[in-house]
Amino acid sequence: MSTGILRTFYASTAWKKCRDAFFYAKFGLCEDCGSLGQIVHHIKPITTNDVRTDPAKCFGWDNLKLLCRVCHELHHIKRSDGLSFDANGDIVFKK
């Protein structure tokens, strides 16, 4: 699979309009910690196949979350390192 397709998607006018509208709808605040939001994150990661076949997954607001850089990094760490978060957004290390 080519990452070029994903780069093209994230550079597209359609994505930028969706991202910007979502940012303003969330008042520019991180949905996890309330600080300044910076990244519109796909909750269920999109693939090159999704870009071709599933616009609802790529552009659907139910699959988006506005996050600050720290919370965005924590979401990616969570996926790759098996970490999770409690109701306060604090890291919970699984034993």
VEXZA-907200 format. One record per residue (C-alpha): x, y, z; chain. Coordinates in steps of 0.25 Angstrom, whole numbers, plus 5000, padded with zeros to 4 digits. Each point is the difference from the previous one (the first is absolute). Layout:
! VEXZA-907200
REC   px   py   pz ch
REC    X    Y    Z  A
...
END
This chain:
! VEXZA-907200
REC   px   py   pz ch
REC 5000 5000 5000  A
REC 5005 5014 4997  A
REC 5001 5011 5010  A
REC 4999 5009 4988  A
REC 4985 4998 5000  A
REC 4999 5004 5014  A
REC 5009 5012 4998  A
REC 4991 5005 4988  A
REC 4988 4998 5009  A
REC 5005 5008 5011  A
REC 5004 5011 4990  A
REC 4987 5000 4993  A
REC 4990 5012 5001  A
REC 4989 4991 5004  A
REC 5008 4995 5012  A
REC 5004 5014 5004  A
REC 4986 5005 4999  A
REC 4995 4989 5009  A
REC 5011 5001 5010  A
REC 4998 5016 5001  A
REC 4985 4998 5002  A
REC 5002 4990 5010  A
REC 5011 5008 5008  A
REC 4990 5012 5000  A
REC 4988 4991 5005  A
REC 5009 4996 5012  A
REC 5003 5014 5003  A
REC 5015 4997 4997  A
REC 5001 4992 5014  A
REC 5006 4987 5002  A
REC 4989 4990 5003  A
REC 5009 4992 5010  A
REC 5006 5011 5008  A
REC 4994 5013 4996  A
REC 5013 5007 4996  A
REC 5001 5006 4986  A
REC 4997 4990 4989  A
REC 5010 4998 4989  A
REC 4997 4987 4993  A
REC 4988 4994 4995  A
REC 5002 4985 5003  A
REC 4993 4988 4993  A
REC 4995 4991 5011  A
REC 5000 4988 4991  A
REC 5012 5002 4992  A
REC 4998 5001 4985  A
REC 5007 4992 4990  A
REC 5003 5002 4985  A
REC 4988 4991 4997  A
REC 4991 5009 5008  A
REC 5004 5012 4993  A
REC 4996 4993 4987  A
REC 4987 4993 5005  A
REC 4995 5006 5014  A
REC 4998 5015 5000  A
REC 4991 4998 5013  A
REC 5013 4995 5007  A
REC 5009 5011 4994  A
REC 4991 5012 5002  A
REC 4989 4995 5010  A
REC 5000 5009 5012  A
REC 4997 4988 5009  A
REC 5014 4995 4996  A
REC 5007 5013 5004  A
REC 5005 5006 5013  A
REC 5007 5013 5002  A
REC 5013 4998 5008  A
REC 5012 5008 5005  A
REC 5013 4995 4996  A
REC 5003 4993 5013  A
REC 4986 4993 5000  A
REC 5002 4996 4986  A
REC 5014 4994 5003  A
REC 4994 4993 5012  A
REC 4989 4994 4991  A
REC 5011 4994 4991  A
REC 5008 4995 5012  A
REC 4987 4993 5005  A
REC 4998 4993 4987  A
REC 5015 4995 4999  A
REC 5004 4998 5015  A
REC 4987 4995 5006  A
REC 4998 5012 5009  A
REC 4986 5005 5003  A
REC 4994 5012 5007  A
REC 4991 5001 5012  A
REC 4987 5009 5001  A
REC 5009 5012 5003  A
REC 5009 4998 4988  A
REC 5012 4995 5008  A
REC 5009 4989 4995  A
REC 4997 4986 5006  A
REC 5011 4990 4998  A
REC 4995 4986 4998  A
REC 5007 4989 5008  A
END
